[in-house]
């Protein structure tokens, strides 16, 4: 049974790395910003890090995780406010920040590897960047969604 869990953990790490790579390839250029993908991205950012914490069994103290998520939220709002959104051919276009995608996927992969190596303390520390970047993704997604909804179409 231990071998099955170990194989599932290795597969999980590989899927995280592949998903991060595919996301980077898919979002490297300027794309139309539609409301449904922005809402889905915002929802996944809200759900994925807490779901991983619950599923992995890693202990992350709320007194550490909540302020880290709030700092990430503030960073995401600042980054979203600085993102240029423009109208091209009556379509709102923008570009996703690559650094947040790399930081988020990388920190989840590192936390998964630490958990795989039975180092729960290191896995907990490895989840802090995931919590930070998840908070940043929520802030960024929220600001971009608001910008998308309220952009002027002259």
mmCIF file of the C-alpha atoms, coordinates in Angstrom:
data_MODEL
# 
_entry.id   MODEL 
# 
loop_
_atom_site.group_PDB 
_atom_site.id 
_atom_site.type_symbol 
_atom_site.label_atom_id 
_atom_site.label_alt_id 
_atom_site.label_comp_id 
_atom_site.label_asym_id 
_atom_site.label_entity_id 
_atom_site.label_seq_id 
_atom_site.pdbx_PDB_ins_code 
_atom_site.Cartn_x 
_atom_site.Cartn_y 
_atom_site.Cartn_z 
_atom_site.occupancy 
_atom_site.B_iso_or_equiv 
_atom_site.pdbx_formal_charge 
_atom_site.auth_seq_id 
_atom_site.auth_comp_id 
_atom_site.auth_asym_id 
_atom_site.auth_atom_id 
_atom_site.pdbx_PDB_model_num 
ATOM 1   C CA . UNK A 1 1   ? 0.000   0.000  0.000   1.00 0.00 ? 1   UNK A CA 1 
ATOM 2   C CA . UNK A 1 2   ? 2.905   2.310  0.780   1.00 0.00 ? 2   UNK A CA 1 
ATOM 3   C CA . UNK A 1 3   ? 4.193   1.813  -2.776  1.00 0.00 ? 3   UNK A CA 1 
ATOM 4   C CA . UNK A 1 4   ? 0.831   2.861  -4.217  1.00 0.00 ? 4   UNK A CA 1 
ATOM 5   C CA . UNK A 1 5   ? 0.835   6.066  -2.180  1.00 0.00 ? 5   UNK A CA 1 
ATOM 6   C CA . UNK A 1 6   ? 4.434   6.772  -3.209  1.00 0.00 ? 6   UNK A CA 1 
ATOM 7   C CA . UNK A 1 7   ? 3.556   6.241  -6.895  1.00 0.00 ? 7   UNK A CA 1 
ATOM 8   C CA . UNK A 1 8   ? 0.542   8.539  -6.580  1.00 0.00 ? 8   UNK A CA 1 
ATOM 9   C CA . UNK A 1 9   ? 2.732   11.215 -4.962  1.00 0.00 ? 9   UNK A CA 1 
ATOM 10  C CA . UNK A 1 10  ? 5.303   10.980 -7.764  1.00 0.00 ? 10  UNK A CA 1 
ATOM 11  C CA . UNK A 1 11  ? 2.527   11.182 -10.354 1.00 0.00 ? 11  UNK A CA 1 
ATOM 12  C CA . UNK A 1 12  ? 1.114   14.215 -8.558  1.00 0.00 ? 12  UNK A CA 1 
ATOM 13  C CA . UNK A 1 13  ? 4.487   16.008 -8.694  1.00 0.00 ? 13  UNK A CA 1 
ATOM 14  C CA . UNK A 1 14  ? 4.836   15.222 -12.392 1.00 0.00 ? 14  UNK A CA 1 
ATOM 15  C CA . UNK A 1 15  ? 1.315   16.458 -13.124 1.00 0.00 ? 15  UNK A CA 1 
ATOM 16  C CA . UNK A 1 16  ? 2.007   19.713 -11.256 1.00 0.00 ? 16  UNK A CA 1 
ATOM 17  C CA . UNK A 1 17  ? 5.189   20.330 -13.256 1.00 0.00 ? 17  UNK A CA 1 
ATOM 18  C CA . UNK A 1 18  ? 3.497   19.457 -16.574 1.00 0.00 ? 18  UNK A CA 1 
ATOM 19  C CA . UNK A 1 19  ? 0.458   21.625 -15.774 1.00 0.00 ? 19  UNK A CA 1 
ATOM 20  C CA . UNK A 1 20  ? 2.730   24.566 -14.943 1.00 0.00 ? 20  UNK A CA 1 
ATOM 21  C CA . UNK A 1 21  ? 4.622   24.107 -18.216 1.00 0.00 ? 21  UNK A CA 1 
ATOM 22  C CA . UNK A 1 22  ? 1.428   23.852 -20.265 1.00 0.00 ? 22  UNK A CA 1 
ATOM 23  C CA . UNK A 1 23  ? 0.060   26.950 -18.558 1.00 0.00 ? 23  UNK A CA 1 
ATOM 24  C CA . UNK A 1 24  ? 3.233   28.873 -19.388 1.00 0.00 ? 24  UNK A CA 1 
ATOM 25  C CA . UNK A 1 25  ? 3.043   27.821 -23.033 1.00 0.00 ? 25  UNK A CA 1 
ATOM 26  C CA . UNK A 1 26  ? -0.649  28.661 -23.283 1.00 0.00 ? 26  UNK A CA 1 
ATOM 27  C CA . UNK A 1 27  ? -0.426  32.117 -21.704 1.00 0.00 ? 27  UNK A CA 1 
ATOM 28  C CA . UNK A 1 28  ? 2.861   33.509 -23.020 1.00 0.00 ? 28  UNK A CA 1 
ATOM 29  C CA . UNK A 1 29  ? 1.273   35.928 -25.461 1.00 0.00 ? 29  UNK A CA 1 
ATOM 30  C CA . UNK A 1 30  ? -1.414  38.560 -25.273 1.00 0.00 ? 30  UNK A CA 1 
ATOM 31  C CA . UNK A 1 31  ? -4.879  36.996 -25.391 1.00 0.00 ? 31  UNK A CA 1 
ATOM 32  C CA . UNK A 1 32  ? -8.484  38.107 -25.297 1.00 0.00 ? 32  UNK A CA 1 
ATOM 33  C CA . UNK A 1 33  ? -9.712  38.459 -21.734 1.00 0.00 ? 33  UNK A CA 1 
ATOM 34  C CA . UNK A 1 34  ? -13.106 36.822 -21.422 1.00 0.00 ? 34  UNK A CA 1 
ATOM 35  C CA . UNK A 1 35  ? -15.146 36.850 -18.250 1.00 0.00 ? 35  UNK A CA 1 
ATOM 36  C CA . UNK A 1 36  ? -15.694 33.087 -17.853 1.00 0.00 ? 36  UNK A CA 1 
ATOM 37  C CA . UNK A 1 37  ? -11.972 32.128 -17.897 1.00 0.00 ? 37  UNK A CA 1 
ATOM 38  C CA . UNK A 1 38  ? -11.197 34.942 -15.458 1.00 0.00 ? 38  UNK A CA 1 
ATOM 39  C CA . UNK A 1 39  ? -13.896 33.712 -13.066 1.00 0.00 ? 39  UNK A CA 1 
ATOM 40  C CA . UNK A 1 40  ? -12.653 30.096 -13.407 1.00 0.00 ? 40  UNK A CA 1 
ATOM 41  C CA . UNK A 1 41  ? -9.074  31.195 -12.764 1.00 0.00 ? 41  UNK A CA 1 
ATOM 42  C CA . UNK A 1 42  ? -10.163 33.134 -9.704  1.00 0.00 ? 42  UNK A CA 1 
ATOM 43  C CA . UNK A 1 43  ? -12.139 30.152 -8.404  1.00 0.00 ? 43  UNK A CA 1 
ATOM 44  C CA . UNK A 1 44  ? -9.249  27.729 -8.944  1.00 0.00 ? 44  UNK A CA 1 
ATOM 45  C CA . UNK A 1 45  ? -6.850  30.093 -7.177  1.00 0.00 ? 45  UNK A CA 1 
ATOM 46  C CA . UNK A 1 46  ? -9.215  30.169 -4.206  1.00 0.00 ? 46  UNK A CA 1 
ATOM 47  C CA . UNK A 1 47  ? -9.704  26.392 -4.099  1.00 0.00 ? 47  UNK A CA 1 
ATOM 48  C CA . UNK A 1 48  ? -6.461  24.713 -5.182  1.00 0.00 ? 48  UNK A CA 1 
ATOM 49  C CA . UNK A 1 49  ? -3.971  25.666 -2.433  1.00 0.00 ? 49  UNK A CA 1 
ATOM 50  C CA . UNK A 1 50  ? -6.390  24.903 0.450   1.00 0.00 ? 50  UNK A CA 1 
ATOM 51  C CA . UNK A 1 51  ? -7.401  21.647 -1.257  1.00 0.00 ? 51  UNK A CA 1 
ATOM 52  C CA . UNK A 1 52  ? -3.750  20.621 -1.562  1.00 0.00 ? 52  UNK A CA 1 
ATOM 53  C CA . UNK A 1 53  ? -3.129  21.429 2.102   1.00 0.00 ? 53  UNK A CA 1 
ATOM 54  C CA . UNK A 1 54  ? -6.097  19.288 3.124   1.00 0.00 ? 54  UNK A CA 1 
ATOM 55  C CA . UNK A 1 55  ? -5.261  16.430 0.752   1.00 0.00 ? 55  UNK A CA 1 
ATOM 56  C CA . UNK A 1 56  ? -1.546  16.261 1.575   1.00 0.00 ? 56  UNK A CA 1 
ATOM 57  C CA . UNK A 1 57  ? -1.910  16.231 5.332   1.00 0.00 ? 57  UNK A CA 1 
ATOM 58  C CA . UNK A 1 58  ? 0.689   18.960 5.718   1.00 0.00 ? 58  UNK A CA 1 
ATOM 59  C CA . UNK A 1 59  ? 0.184   21.095 8.801   1.00 0.00 ? 59  UNK A CA 1 
ATOM 60  C CA . UNK A 1 60  ? 0.122   24.805 8.061   1.00 0.00 ? 60  UNK A CA 1 
ATOM 61  C CA . UNK A 1 61  ? -0.789  27.036 10.966  1.00 0.00 ? 61  UNK A CA 1 
ATOM 62  C CA . UNK A 1 62  ? -3.581  29.536 10.225  1.00 0.00 ? 62  UNK A CA 1 
ATOM 63  C CA . UNK A 1 63  ? -1.682  32.257 12.121  1.00 0.00 ? 63  UNK A CA 1 
ATOM 64  C CA . UNK A 1 64  ? 1.049   31.956 9.487   1.00 0.00 ? 64  UNK A CA 1 
ATOM 65  C CA . UNK A 1 65  ? -1.029  31.079 6.427   1.00 0.00 ? 65  UNK A CA 1 
ATOM 66  C CA . UNK A 1 66  ? -3.668  33.833 6.674   1.00 0.00 ? 66  UNK A CA 1 
ATOM 67  C CA . UNK A 1 67  ? -1.259  36.793 6.903   1.00 0.00 ? 67  UNK A CA 1 
ATOM 68  C CA . UNK A 1 68  ? 0.812   35.252 4.091   1.00 0.00 ? 68  UNK A CA 1 
ATOM 69  C CA . UNK A 1 69  ? -2.321  34.961 1.930   1.00 0.00 ? 69  UNK A CA 1 
ATOM 70  C CA . UNK A 1 70  ? -3.272  38.576 2.738   1.00 0.00 ? 70  UNK A CA 1 
ATOM 71  C CA . UNK A 1 71  ? 0.202   39.795 1.728   1.00 0.00 ? 71  UNK A CA 1 
ATOM 72  C CA . UNK A 1 72  ? -0.165  37.818 -1.497  1.00 0.00 ? 72  UNK A CA 1 
ATOM 73  C CA . UNK A 1 73  ? -3.597  39.337 -2.048  1.00 0.00 ? 73  UNK A CA 1 
ATOM 74  C CA . UNK A 1 74  ? -2.176  42.843 -1.688  1.00 0.00 ? 74  UNK A CA 1 
ATOM 75  C CA . UNK A 1 75  ? 0.685   42.002 -4.071  1.00 0.00 ? 75  UNK A CA 1 
ATOM 76  C CA . UNK A 1 76  ? -1.812  40.619 -6.585  1.00 0.00 ? 76  UNK A CA 1 
ATOM 77  C CA . UNK A 1 77  ? -3.969  43.732 -6.383  1.00 0.00 ? 77  UNK A CA 1 
ATOM 78  C CA . UNK A 1 78  ? -0.909  45.919 -6.971  1.00 0.00 ? 78  UNK A CA 1 
ATOM 79  C CA . UNK A 1 79  ? 0.213   43.713 -9.886  1.00 0.00 ? 79  UNK A CA 1 
ATOM 80  C CA . UNK A 1 80  ? -3.285  43.682 -11.360 1.00 0.00 ? 80  UNK A CA 1 
ATOM 81  C CA . UNK A 1 81  ? -3.503  47.458 -11.084 1.00 0.00 ? 81  UNK A CA 1 
ATOM 82  C CA . UNK A 1 82  ? -0.242  47.763 -13.034 1.00 0.00 ? 82  UNK A CA 1 
ATOM 83  C CA . UNK A 1 83  ? -1.342  45.340 -15.777 1.00 0.00 ? 83  UNK A CA 1 
ATOM 84  C CA . UNK A 1 84  ? -2.186  47.020 -19.057 1.00 0.00 ? 84  UNK A CA 1 
ATOM 85  C CA . UNK A 1 85  ? -5.547  46.044 -20.460 1.00 0.00 ? 85  UNK A CA 1 
ATOM 86  C CA . UNK A 1 86  ? -6.465  47.405 -23.872 1.00 0.00 ? 86  UNK A CA 1 
ATOM 87  C CA . UNK A 1 87  ? -9.158  47.101 -26.482 1.00 0.00 ? 87  UNK A CA 1 
ATOM 88  C CA . UNK A 1 88  ? -8.195  45.696 -29.900 1.00 0.00 ? 88  UNK A CA 1 
ATOM 89  C CA . UNK A 1 89  ? -10.909 45.219 -32.540 1.00 0.00 ? 89  UNK A CA 1 
ATOM 90  C CA . UNK A 1 90  ? -13.624 45.634 -29.892 1.00 0.00 ? 90  UNK A CA 1 
ATOM 91  C CA . UNK A 1 91  ? -12.040 42.816 -27.791 1.00 0.00 ? 91  UNK A CA 1 
ATOM 92  C CA . UNK A 1 92  ? -10.395 43.351 -24.417 1.00 0.00 ? 92  UNK A CA 1 
ATOM 93  C CA . UNK A 1 93  ? -6.885  41.867 -24.444 1.00 0.00 ? 93  UNK A CA 1 
ATOM 94  C CA . UNK A 1 94  ? -4.234  41.453 -21.768 1.00 0.00 ? 94  UNK A CA 1 
ATOM 95  C CA . UNK A 1 95  ? -1.288  39.306 -20.830 1.00 0.00 ? 95  UNK A CA 1 
ATOM 96  C CA . UNK A 1 96  ? -0.968  36.969 -17.850 1.00 0.00 ? 96  UNK A CA 1 
ATOM 97  C CA . UNK A 1 97  ? 2.085   37.417 -15.594 1.00 0.00 ? 97  UNK A CA 1 
ATOM 98  C CA . UNK A 1 98  ? 4.481   34.495 -16.075 1.00 0.00 ? 98  UNK A CA 1 
ATOM 99  C CA . UNK A 1 99  ? 6.317   34.942 -12.760 1.00 0.00 ? 99  UNK A CA 1 
ATOM 100 C CA . UNK A 1 100 ? 3.189   34.184 -10.695 1.00 0.00 ? 100 UNK A CA 1 
ATOM 101 C CA . UNK A 1 101 ? 2.525   31.004 -12.677 1.00 0.00 ? 101 UNK A CA 1 
ATOM 102 C CA . UNK A 1 102 ? 6.114   29.770 -12.225 1.00 0.00 ? 102 UNK A CA 1 
ATOM 103 C CA . UNK A 1 103 ? 6.217   30.657 -8.521  1.00 0.00 ? 103 UNK A CA 1 
ATOM 104 C CA . UNK A 1 104 ? 2.865   29.042 -7.809  1.00 0.00 ? 104 UNK A CA 1 
ATOM 105 C CA . UNK A 1 105 ? 3.522   25.801 -9.705  1.00 0.00 ? 105 UNK A CA 1 
ATOM 106 C CA . UNK A 1 106 ? 7.108   25.541 -8.484  1.00 0.00 ? 106 UNK A CA 1 
ATOM 107 C CA . UNK A 1 107 ? 6.212   25.995 -4.833  1.00 0.00 ? 107 UNK A CA 1 
ATOM 108 C CA . UNK A 1 108 ? 3.467   23.360 -5.067  1.00 0.00 ? 108 UNK A CA 1 
ATOM 109 C CA . UNK A 1 109 ? 5.906   20.926 -6.695  1.00 0.00 ? 109 UNK A CA 1 
ATOM 110 C CA . UNK A 1 110 ? 8.556   21.576 -4.005  1.00 0.00 ? 110 UNK A CA 1 
ATOM 111 C CA . UNK A 1 111 ? 5.985   21.056 -1.243  1.00 0.00 ? 111 UNK A CA 1 
ATOM 112 C CA . UNK A 1 112 ? 4.850   17.817 -2.880  1.00 0.00 ? 112 UNK A CA 1 
ATOM 113 C CA . UNK A 1 113 ? 8.434   16.525 -3.114  1.00 0.00 ? 113 UNK A CA 1 
ATOM 114 C CA . UNK A 1 114 ? 9.078   17.415 0.555   1.00 0.00 ? 114 UNK A CA 1 
ATOM 115 C CA . UNK A 1 115 ? 5.885   15.612 1.542   1.00 0.00 ? 115 UNK A CA 1 
ATOM 116 C CA . UNK A 1 116 ? 6.936   12.627 -0.590  1.00 0.00 ? 116 UNK A CA 1 
ATOM 117 C CA . UNK A 1 117 ? 10.241  12.502 1.308   1.00 0.00 ? 117 UNK A CA 1 
ATOM 118 C CA . UNK A 1 118 ? 8.318   12.445 4.619   1.00 0.00 ? 118 UNK A CA 1 
ATOM 119 C CA . UNK A 1 119 ? 9.543   15.877 5.626   1.00 0.00 ? 119 UNK A CA 1 
ATOM 120 C CA . UNK A 1 120 ? 6.290   17.425 6.807   1.00 0.00 ? 120 UNK A CA 1 
ATOM 121 C CA . UNK A 1 121 ? 8.002   20.470 8.319   1.00 0.00 ? 121 UNK A CA 1 
ATOM 122 C CA . UNK A 1 122 ? 9.763   21.314 5.058   1.00 0.00 ? 122 UNK A CA 1 
ATOM 123 C CA . UNK A 1 123 ? 6.557   20.648 3.132   1.00 0.00 ? 123 UNK A CA 1 
ATOM 124 C CA . UNK A 1 124 ? 4.783   23.125 5.385   1.00 0.00 ? 124 UNK A CA 1 
ATOM 125 C CA . UNK A 1 125 ? 7.470   25.725 4.696   1.00 0.00 ? 125 UNK A CA 1 
ATOM 126 C CA . UNK A 1 126 ? 7.274   24.875 1.002   1.00 0.00 ? 126 UNK A CA 1 
ATOM 127 C CA . UNK A 1 127 ? 3.551   25.602 1.008   1.00 0.00 ? 127 UNK A CA 1 
ATOM 128 C CA . UNK A 1 128 ? 4.033   29.193 2.155   1.00 0.00 ? 128 UNK A CA 1 
ATOM 129 C CA . UNK A 1 129 ? 5.005   30.382 -1.350  1.00 0.00 ? 129 UNK A CA 1 
ATOM 130 C CA . UNK A 1 130 ? 1.977   28.516 -2.707  1.00 0.00 ? 130 UNK A CA 1 
ATOM 131 C CA . UNK A 1 131 ? -0.256  30.321 -0.222  1.00 0.00 ? 131 UNK A CA 1 
ATOM 132 C CA . UNK A 1 132 ? 1.411   33.643 -1.086  1.00 0.00 ? 132 UNK A CA 1 
ATOM 133 C CA . UNK A 1 133 ? 1.059   33.170 -4.839  1.00 0.00 ? 133 UNK A CA 1 
ATOM 134 C CA . UNK A 1 134 ? -2.500  31.858 -4.461  1.00 0.00 ? 134 UNK A CA 1 
ATOM 135 C CA . UNK A 1 135 ? -3.388  35.043 -2.595  1.00 0.00 ? 135 UNK A CA 1 
ATOM 136 C CA . UNK A 1 136 ? -1.637  37.027 -5.330  1.00 0.00 ? 136 UNK A CA 1 
ATOM 137 C CA . UNK A 1 137 ? -3.555  35.120 -8.012  1.00 0.00 ? 137 UNK A CA 1 
ATOM 138 C CA . UNK A 1 138 ? -6.845  35.931 -6.268  1.00 0.00 ? 138 UNK A CA 1 
ATOM 139 C CA . UNK A 1 139 ? -5.942  39.632 -6.048  1.00 0.00 ? 139 UNK A CA 1 
ATOM 140 C CA . UNK A 1 140 ? -4.685  39.740 -9.627  1.00 0.00 ? 140 UNK A CA 1 
ATOM 141 C CA . UNK A 1 141 ? -7.685  37.824 -10.983 1.00 0.00 ? 141 UNK A CA 1 
ATOM 142 C CA . UNK A 1 142 ? -10.125 40.034 -9.114  1.00 0.00 ? 142 UNK A CA 1 
ATOM 143 C CA . UNK A 1 143 ? -8.554  43.249 -10.384 1.00 0.00 ? 143 UNK A CA 1 
ATOM 144 C CA . UNK A 1 144 ? -8.323  41.948 -13.959 1.00 0.00 ? 144 UNK A CA 1 
ATOM 145 C CA . UNK A 1 145 ? -11.945 40.839 -13.809 1.00 0.00 ? 145 UNK A CA 1 
ATOM 146 C CA . UNK A 1 146 ? -12.974 44.307 -12.646 1.00 0.00 ? 146 UNK A CA 1 
ATOM 147 C CA . UNK A 1 147 ? -10.810 45.920 -15.333 1.00 0.00 ? 147 UNK A CA 1 
ATOM 148 C CA . UNK A 1 148 ? -12.330 43.616 -17.947 1.00 0.00 ? 148 UNK A CA 1 
ATOM 149 C CA . UNK A 1 149 ? -15.869 44.469 -16.900 1.00 0.00 ? 149 UNK A CA 1 
ATOM 150 C CA . UNK A 1 150 ? -15.346 48.203 -16.620 1.00 0.00 ? 150 UNK A CA 1 
ATOM 151 C CA . UNK A 1 151 ? -12.929 48.865 -19.518 1.00 0.00 ? 151 UNK A CA 1 
ATOM 152 C CA . UNK A 1 152 ? -13.908 51.695 -21.823 1.00 0.00 ? 152 UNK A CA 1 
ATOM 153 C CA . UNK A 1 153 ? -14.613 50.704 -25.411 1.00 0.00 ? 153 UNK A CA 1 
ATOM 154 C CA . UNK A 1 154 ? -14.179 53.968 -27.285 1.00 0.00 ? 154 UNK A CA 1 
# 
